[in-house]
Amino acid sequence: MATPTRNGASPGAKGNKFANAGAAAGGFVGAMGGSFMPNININVHRGGGRHGGGGQSLLPPPEFNSPAQVRNYCNTLRAAGVMLSMEVAMAAEILKSVLAAVPDPEGRTFGSRIRAAKVARKLRKSADALKDAAKNAAATYSVFQQEYQEEIGRVRHRARRPNAPTMNWAQQ
């Protein structure tokens, strides 16, 4: 007969070893995460099968035939980057708190927190990279406007209606 361990499970049942601690920490952090994270809705538009395998994408197809398409692509990329950055940053904090509840195998003071921070640091770097991608997407459109200002201006002026001839009442 196997002797029960501290949490009452048999030694062969390793899968349940940290279930209560992880569930408690995850439940608390999950409840707190809802108060910090605004509700975000994602609308995904399928490109009519143009992407190959029918996969869904957060971004429009990379067609840059007009300044409006460049602006739309950059704005969509910026919005997706910001949204994903916030989600990944929150996931990093949740992961860190859940892993901090796992006891250190060597019994070191704050050992579990140090290990959790090492793991979550990589996810936090991913969040920072997504935030940088959003900044660079906004900067891309800004540089596009600066570099192609002359061409954009020419098209804008040509698209305007010509002024109607004014009546010269002094000439009779």
C-alpha positions as CSV (number, residue, x, y, z in Angstrom):
1,M,0.0,0.0,0.0
2,A,1.3,3.4,-0.9
3,T,1.6,6.0,1.7
4,P,-0.2,9.3,1.1
5,T,1.7,12.5,0.5
6,R,1.2,15.9,2.0
7,N,-1.8,16.7,-0.2
8,G,-3.4,13.3,0.3
9,A,-2.6,11.9,-3.1
10,S,-0.7,8.7,-3.6
11,P,3.0,9.0,-4.8
12,G,2.0,7.8,-8.3
13,A,-0.5,10.6,-8.8
14,K,2.0,13.3,-9.7
15,G,-0.4,15.2,-12.0
16,N,-2.4,16.5,-9.1
17,K,0.6,17.7,-7.0
18,F,0.1,21.4,-7.6
19,A,-3.4,21.5,-8.8
20,N,-4.9,23.3,-5.8
21,A,-2.1,25.9,-5.6
22,G,-2.2,26.6,-9.3
23,A,-6.0,26.8,-9.4
24,A,-6.1,29.1,-6.4
25,A,-3.5,31.5,-7.9
26,G,-4.9,31.3,-11.4
27,G,-8.4,32.0,-10.2
28,F,-7.3,35.0,-8.2
29,V,-5.2,36.4,-11.0
30,G,-7.8,35.6,-13.6
31,A,-10.4,37.5,-11.5
32,M,-8.1,40.4,-11.1
33,G,-7.1,40.3,-14.8
34,G,-10.7,41.1,-15.8
35,S,-10.6,44.3,-13.9
36,F,-7.4,45.5,-15.6
37,M,-8.1,44.4,-19.1
38,P,-10.7,46.2,-21.2
39,N,-13.0,44.1,-23.4
40,I,-11.6,43.8,-26.9
41,N,-13.4,42.5,-29.9
42,I,-11.6,41.2,-32.9
43,N,-13.3,41.2,-36.3
44,V,-11.6,38.8,-38.7
45,H,-12.3,39.3,-42.4
46,R,-11.5,36.4,-44.7
47,G,-9.8,37.4,-47.9
48,G,-12.0,35.2,-50.1
49,G,-9.5,32.3,-50.0
50,R,-6.6,34.4,-51.2
51,H,-4.3,33.4,-48.4
52,G,-4.1,29.8,-49.4
53,G,-5.1,27.2,-46.8
54,G,-8.2,29.1,-45.8
55,G,-6.6,30.4,-42.6
56,Q,-7.9,33.5,-40.9
57,S,-5.6,36.5,-40.5
58,L,-5.8,39.6,-38.3
59,L,-4.4,41.7,-41.1
60,P,-5.8,42.7,-44.5
61,P,-4.0,41.3,-47.6
62,P,-0.8,43.2,-48.3
63,E,-2.0,45.0,-51.4
64,F,-0.5,48.5,-51.6
65,N,-2.0,49.9,-54.7
66,S,-3.1,53.2,-53.1
67,P,-2.3,55.4,-50.1
68,A,-5.6,54.3,-48.5
69,Q,-4.5,50.7,-48.6
70,V,-1.1,51.5,-47.1
71,R,-2.9,53.5,-44.3
72,N,-5.4,50.7,-43.8
73,Y,-2.7,48.0,-43.5
74,C,-0.5,50.1,-41.1
75,N,-3.5,51.1,-38.9
76,T,-4.7,47.5,-38.7
77,L,-1.2,46.2,-37.9
78,R,-0.9,48.9,-35.2
79,A,-4.2,48.1,-33.6
80,A,-3.5,44.3,-33.7
81,G,-0.1,44.9,-32.2
82,V,-1.4,47.0,-29.3
83,M,-4.2,44.6,-28.6
84,L,-1.9,41.5,-28.7
85,S,0.7,43.3,-26.7
86,M,-1.7,43.9,-23.8
87,E,-3.0,40.3,-23.9
88,V,0.5,38.9,-23.9
89,A,1.6,41.2,-21.1
90,M,-1.3,40.1,-19.0
91,A,-0.6,36.5,-19.8
92,A,3.0,37.0,-18.6
93,E,1.8,38.3,-15.3
94,I,-0.7,35.5,-14.9
95,L,2.0,32.9,-15.8
96,K,4.4,34.5,-13.3
97,S,1.9,34.4,-10.5
98,V,0.8,30.8,-11.2
99,L,4.4,29.6,-11.4
100,A,5.4,31.4,-8.2
101,A,2.9,29.2,-6.3
102,V,4.9,26.1,-7.3
103,P,7.3,25.3,-4.4
104,D,11.0,25.3,-5.2
105,P,12.4,21.8,-5.3
106,E,15.6,22.8,-3.4
107,G,13.6,24.8,-0.8
108,R,15.3,28.1,-1.5
109,T,13.8,31.2,-0.1
110,F,12.0,33.0,-3.0
111,G,13.3,30.3,-5.3
112,S,9.9,29.7,-6.8
113,R,9.5,33.5,-7.5
114,I,12.9,33.7,-9.2
115,R,12.1,30.7,-11.4
116,A,8.7,32.1,-12.3
117,A,10.2,35.5,-13.2
118,K,12.8,33.8,-15.5
119,V,10.1,32.0,-17.4
120,A,7.7,35.0,-17.5
121,R,10.4,37.3,-18.6
122,K,10.5,35.7,-22.1
123,L,6.7,36.2,-22.5
124,R,7.1,39.8,-21.4
125,K,9.8,40.3,-24.0
126,S,7.2,39.0,-26.6
127,A,4.7,41.6,-25.4
128,D,7.4,44.3,-25.7
129,A,8.2,43.2,-29.2
130,L,4.5,43.3,-30.2
131,K,4.3,46.9,-28.8
132,D,7.4,47.8,-30.8
133,A,5.7,46.3,-33.9
134,A,2.7,48.5,-33.3
135,K,4.9,51.6,-33.0
136,N,6.8,50.7,-36.2
137,A,3.6,50.2,-38.1
138,A,2.4,53.7,-37.2
139,A,5.9,55.0,-38.1
140,T,5.8,53.2,-41.4
141,Y,2.7,55.2,-42.5
142,S,4.2,58.4,-41.2
143,V,7.4,57.9,-43.3
144,F,5.3,56.9,-46.3
145,Q,3.5,60.2,-46.1
146,Q,6.7,62.2,-45.8
147,E,8.5,60.4,-48.6
148,Y,5.6,60.4,-51.1
149,Q,4.1,63.7,-50.1
150,E,4.6,65.1,-53.6
151,E,2.9,62.2,-55.4
152,I,0.0,62.2,-52.9
153,G,-0.4,66.0,-53.2
154,R,-0.5,65.8,-57.0
155,V,-3.3,63.2,-56.9
156,R,-5.3,65.2,-54.3
157,H,-5.1,68.4,-56.3
158,R,-6.1,66.6,-59.5
159,A,-9.1,64.9,-57.8
160,R,-10.6,68.3,-56.7
161,R,-13.2,69.8,-58.9
162,P,-12.1,72.8,-60.8
163,N,-13.4,76.1,-59.6
164,A,-16.5,77.3,-61.4
165,P,-15.9,80.4,-63.5
166,T,-17.0,83.5,-61.6
167,M,-19.2,86.0,-63.1
168,N,-17.4,89.3,-63.8
169,W,-20.2,91.9,-63.6
170,A,-17.8,94.8,-64.3
171,Q,-17.2,93.5,-67.9
172,Q,-20.2,94.5,-70.0
